[in-house]
């Protein structure tokens, strides 16, 4: 089982020019490309818990690696 970072680029609803990146780390048995395809439920759950932020983009990566999908 691999650990994957789902990296979200988020912007504040109150200040759309104020953006930052946050990671959701989880164990998965699929590739980075599969992570990108399966990310929507994770993003939706995070967004539901953080209504003051808007997700503007996302990517998947392995921790401590430069590999991205």
MODANOR-V399981 format. One record per pair of residues at least 4 apart in sequence whose ideal C-beta (glycine too) atoms are under 7 Angstrom apart, sorted by the first residue. I is the first residue (numbers start at 0). J is the second residue. Records with the same first field share a line. If there is no record, write none. Layout:
I: J  J
This chain:
0: 26  28
1: 27  28  61
2: 24  26  62
3: 25  27  34  59  61
4: 22  24  59  60  62
5: 22  23  34  38  41  57  59
6: 20  22  57  58  60
7: 20  21  23  42  45  54  57
8: 18  20  55  56  57
9: 18  19  21  52  53  54  55
10: 15  17  18  52  53  55
11: 15  17  51  52
12: 51  52  53
13: 51
18: 55
23: 41  45
24: 62
27: 34
29: 33  34  37
30: 34
31: 35  59  60  66  67  68
32: 36  68
33: 37
34: 38  59  68
35: 59  68
38: 42  57  59
39: 43
40: 44
41: 45
42: 46  54  57
43: 47
44: 48
45: 49
46: 54
58: 67  68
59: 68
60: 64  66  67
61: 66
